[in-house]
Amino acid sequence: MQINWAPVCEIIRNHRRFVLTTHVRPDADALGSEIAMLGMLEALGKEVRIVNASPVPPRLAFIDPRQRIGQLGVSVSDEEALATDVHMILDTSAWGQLAEVGRVFKKTAAVKVVIDHHFSSEELGAFDFKDTEAEATGTLMYQLARALGVAISPEMAAAMYCAIATDTGWFRFPSTTSQTMRTIADLIDLGAQPPVLYSQLYEQYALSRLKLASRAMSRIRMEFDGRLAHTYVRQDDYAETGAQPPDTEDLVNECLTISGVEAAFICIEQNNGCIKTSFRSRLHIDVSRVAEQFRGGGHKQAAGAILPGPLADAQAKVLSAIKTQLGW
C-alpha cells in the first residue's frame, strides 16, 4: 500500500506556512514524526509551527531537543494555530484524537493533510495519505523525505528511529520487516545512535514509575482459561506512588509476557472520571475492532479507546467485547 508522495510534495512546494499536530497523549511515533516533518519543511524554507493538545511527556522530551513542540492554550493561542496555509495531521485521522486542536482546526479554511498508518479513521475534510501496512508514521516520514529530496539531519534521523523502534516494540512486533531494518540501517548511517536512544527511552525511569508498575502488575487478572490478562490504574495510585499519568505508557505490554496470553488490556482512570483503555494482542486477534466499539481505534495488535466510568463498568464492557472477539 505504498503512498504516492507526488501530491504531498506538490502541496508542500505550493504553500509557505504549516502547522503540524498529532494525537492527544503523544507517543514517540507521534512526536518523532512531527520533529522529522518540521526538519523537512524548514529545510525547504517553510514557516512551521507544531501545535499539540497535550504536553510532551517528560520521558520523551529528548526527541524535541530544540523545544519546538507547542501546546494549544499554553504556549500557542487559537489564533496562532489558525494562522497557516496547511494543517498537517500526523499519526492519527480521528477528530476525537485531536481534542482541542480538532476544535480549532474545524474553523480553518486552510488545506488539511493527514499522514497516518492506523486502520481507524474519520472524515477530517483532509487529503488523506495512509499506509496501514507501514510499521510507523516515522517510516512514512522517511519515505517523504526521500521523495522531497531533503537531506535527513542527525536530529531528524534520531526522531524517525525512535518513532519506528517504539512502534515495532524495538523490532519485536510482526510489523517488522527486512525493509524496516534497511530503513533503520540508513537512519543509523545518518546519525541515529541506538544505544543512546534506547537508554533515553527505556533506562531513565523514576523509581515512582516502577512503584506504579509494581502496583499494576499485582492486580493482573486472568480470564478465559488464561487467554486474556488485564489490570488497571486508579487516580489515587499516582499520589500514593509519586508517579505521573505518562508513567502508565507500555504497562499493558507486561501482560503479554505471561505464557498463554493472547490478548491484554489495561484500564486507566482519568481525572475527569473517564477510563482510558489500551489493548494489545497476538497476531491472530484484532483488538482494533474491540476499540472501535467504544469509538477508539488503532492497529490490529495495539489499540485504545476512552470509555465512561466508573472503572468497574468500563472493565465489564471491555471484557464482554473481548469475549466476543475471542469467540469464547
C-alpha positions in Angstrom: 0.0 0.0 0.0 2.8 2.4 -1.0 1.8 6.0 -0.8 2.1 8.1 -4.0 4.0 11.1 -2.5 3.8 13.3 -5.5 0.5 15.1 -4.4 2.1 15.7 -0.9 5.2 17.1 -2.4 3.1 19.4 -4.6 1.1 20.7 -1.6 4.4 21.4 0.3 6.0 23.2 -2.6 2.9 25.4 -3.3 2.5 26.6 0.3 4.6 28.6 2.7 3.1 28.2 6.2 2.5 24.9 8.0 1.0 23.9 11.3 1.7 20.3 12.4 -0.2 18.4 15.0 -0.8 14.8 16.3 -3.0 12.9 18.7 -3.5 13.5 22.4 -1.1 11.8 24.8 1.6 11.7 22.0 3.9 8.8 21.9 7.4 8.6 20.3 6.0 7.9 16.8 3.8 11.0 17.0 6.5 13.3 18.4 9.2 11.8 16.2 7.1 12.2 13.1 6.4 15.9 14.0 10.1 16.6 14.5 11.0 14.9 11.3 8.4 16.8 9.3 9.5 20.1 10.9 13.0 19.4 9.8 11.9 18.6 6.2 9.8 21.7 5.9 12.3 24.1 7.4 15.0 22.6 5.0 12.7 23.7 2.2 12.4 27.3 3.6 8.9 26.9 5.0 7.5 28.5 8.2 6.5 25.8 10.6 4.8 25.5 14.0 3.9 22.4 16.0 0.7 22.6 18.0 -0.5 19.7 20.1 -3.4 19.3 22.5 -1.2 17.6 25.1 2.2 18.4 26.6 5.3 16.4 25.7 5.7 13.6 28.2 8.9 14.3 30.2 10.4 11.0 29.3 10.1 11.8 25.6 11.4 15.4 25.8 14.7 14.4 24.3 13.0 13.8 20.9 12.5 17.6 20.8 15.9 19.0 21.7 15.1 22.5 20.5 11.8 22.6 22.3 9.8 23.4 19.2 6.6 21.5 20.1 3.9 23.8 21.5 0.7 23.2 23.4 -2.6 24.8 22.4 -3.8 27.1 25.2 -0.4 27.1 26.9 2.3 28.3 24.5 0.1 28.7 21.4 -3.2 30.6 21.0 -6.1 29.6 18.8 -5.2 32.5 16.5 -1.6 31.3 16.1 -2.8 27.8 15.4 -5.1 29.1 12.7 -2.5 31.4 11.0 -1.3 28.9 8.4 -1.8 27.7 4.8 -1.7 24.0 5.6 -2.6 21.9 8.7 -0.7 18.6 8.7 -2.2 15.9 11.0 0.3 13.2 11.7 -0.2 9.7 13.2 -4.0 9.9 13.6 -7.0 10.5 11.4 -9.7 10.8 14.1 -11.3 14.0 15.4 -11.5 12.6 18.9 -7.8 12.0 19.0 -7.1 15.7 18.2 -9.1 17.0 21.2 -8.9 20.8 21.5 -6.7 21.1 18.4 -9.6 19.5 16.5 -12.0 22.1 17.7 -9.6 24.8 16.3 -9.0 23.0 13.0 -12.7 22.7 12.3 -12.7 26.5 12.0 -10.0 26.8 9.4 -10.1 27.3 5.6 -6.5 26.0 5.4 -5.6 22.9 3.4 -5.7 19.8 5.7 -3.3 16.9 5.1 -3.4 13.6 7.0 -0.3 11.3 7.0 -1.0 8.2 9.1 -0.6 4.4 9.3 -3.6 3.5 11.5 -6.6 1.5 10.3 -9.2 3.5 12.2 -10.2 6.9 10.7 -12.8 9.6 10.4 -13.6 12.1 7.7 -11.5 15.1 8.6 -12.0 17.0 5.3 -8.4 16.4 4.5 -6.2 15.0 1.8 -5.5 11.5 3.2 -2.2 9.8 2.8 -2.4 6.5 4.6 -0.4 3.3 4.5 -1.9 0.8 7.1 0.9 -1.7 6.3 3.6 0.8 7.4 5.0 -0.1 10.8 5.1 3.5 12.0 4.3 7.0 10.8 8.0 7.6 11.2 8.5 5.3 8.3 6.3 7.5 6.2 8.3 10.5 7.2 11.5 8.7 6.0 9.8 8.0 2.6 8.5 11.5 2.3 12.0 13.0 3.0 13.3 10.8 0.2 10.5 11.9 -2.2 11.2 15.5 -1.4 14.9 15.1 -1.9 15.6 16.6 1.6 18.8 15.6 3.4 18.0 13.9 6.7 19.8 15.6 9.6 21.0 13.7 12.7 18.1 15.2 14.7 15.6 14.0 12.1 17.2 10.6 11.9 17.0 10.2 15.7 13.4 11.2 15.7 12.5 8.8 12.9 14.5 6.0 14.6 12.6 6.5 17.9 9.3 6.5 16.0 9.9 3.2 14.2 11.7 1.5 17.1 8.9 2.1 19.6 6.0 1.3 17.3 7.7 -2.0 16.5 8.4 -2.8 20.1 12.1 -2.4 19.4 11.7 -4.6 16.3 9.8 -7.4 18.1 6.4 -6.9 16.6 5.1 -8.7 13.4 5.1 -5.4 11.6 8.9 -5.5 11.5 10.2 -6.5 8.0 13.5 -6.6 6.2 12.7 -3.2 4.8 12.2 -1.9 8.3 15.8 -2.9 9.1 17.1 -1.4 5.9 15.4 1.9 6.8 16.9 1.7 10.3 20.3 1.0 8.9 20.1 4.1 6.8 19.0 6.2 9.8 22.0 4.9 11.8 24.3 5.9 9.0 22.6 9.4 9.1 23.3 9.9 12.8 20.8 7.9 14.9 22.6 6.3 17.8 20.7 3.1 19.0 22.5 2.7 22.4 21.8 6.4 23.3 18.2 6.4 22.1 17.4 3.1 23.9 18.8 4.4 27.1 16.8 7.6 26.8 13.6 5.7 26.0 13.8 2.8 28.5 16.6 3.5 31.1 15.5 6.8 32.5 12.5 5.8 34.6 11.9 7.3 38.0 11.5 5.0 41.0 7.9 6.2 41.3 7.2 4.7 37.8 8.5 1.3 39.0 6.3 1.5 42.1 3.3 2.2 39.9 4.2 -0.7 37.6 4.5 -3.0 40.6 1.1 -2.0 41.8 -0.5 -2.5 38.3 1.3 -5.9 37.9 0.0 -7.1 41.3 -3.6 -6.5 40.1 -3.3 -8.6 36.9 -6.3 -10.9 36.4 -6.6 -13.8 34.0 -9.7 -14.7 32.0 -10.9 -17.2 29.5 -8.6 -20.0 30.5 -5.6 -17.8 30.6 -6.1 -16.3 27.1 -6.7 -12.8 28.4 -4.8 -10.8 31.1 -5.9 -7.4 32.3 -5.1 -4.8 35.0 -5.9 -1.2 36.0 -4.6 2.0 37.5 -6.7 4.3 39.7 -6.3 8.0 40.1 -5.1 7.7 43.7 -2.3 5.4 42.6 -0.4 8.5 41.4 -0.4 10.3 44.7 0.4 7.1 46.6 3.4 6.2 44.4 4.5 9.6 43.3 4.1 8.6 39.6 2.5 10.6 36.8 -0.1 9.6 34.2 2.5 9.3 31.4 4.2 6.6 33.6 1.4 4.2 32.5 2.8 4.1 29.0 3.6 0.5 27.9 2.4 -1.1 31.2 -0.1 -3.2 29.3 2.7 -4.9 27.4 3.8 -6.7 30.6 0.5 -8.6 30.5 1.5 -10.1 27.1 4.7 -11.6 28.6 2.6 -14.2 30.5 2.7 -17.6 28.9 -0.5 -18.5 27.1 -1.9 -14.9 27.0 -3.3 -13.9 23.6 -4.8 -10.5 24.4 -4.4 -7.9 27.2 -5.8 -4.6 28.3 -5.3 -2.0 31.0 -7.9 0.4 32.2 -6.6 3.7 33.5 -8.8 6.0 35.5 -8.6 9.7 34.3 -9.1 12.8 36.4 -12.4 13.5 34.6 -13.8 10.1 35.5 -13.4 8.6 32.1 -11.4 5.3 31.6 -8.6 5.2 29.1 -8.2 1.6 27.9 -5.2 0.3 26.0 -5.4 -3.1 24.2 -2.6 -5.4 23.0 -2.8 -8.8 21.3 -1.0 -11.6 19.5 -1.1 -11.7 15.7 -4.4 -13.6 15.2 -6.5 -11.3 17.4 -7.7 -7.9 16.1 -8.1 -5.6 19.1 -8.7 -2.5 16.9 -12.2 -4.0 16.3 -12.8 -4.0 20.1 -11.5 -0.4 20.4 -13.8 0.7 17.6 -16.8 -0.5 19.6 -16.0 2.3 22.0 -15.2 4.9 19.4 -11.5 4.2 19.6 -9.1 2.6 17.2 -5.6 1.8 16.3 -3.8 -1.3 15.0 -4.7 -5.0 14.9 -2.3 -5.7 17.7 -2.3 -2.3 19.6 -5.3 -0.1 20.0 -7.1 2.2 22.5 -10.3 3.8 23.5 -11.8 6.1 26.1 -14.9 4.8 28.0 -17.2 6.4 30.5 -16.6 5.5 34.1 -16.8 4.2 36.7 -13.9 1.8 36.4 -15.8 -1.4 37.2 -18.4 -0.6 34.5 -15.7 0.0 31.9 -13.9 -3.2 32.7 -17.2 -5.2 32.4 -17.9 -3.7 29.0 -14.4 -4.4 27.7 -14.4 -7.9 29.0 -17.7 -8.6 27.2 -16.4 -7.2 23.9 -13.2 -9.1 24.1 -15.1 -12.3 25.0 -16.9 -12.0 21.7 -13.7 -11.3 19.7 -12.0 -14.3 21.2 -15.0 -16.4 20.3 -15.5 -17.6 23.9 
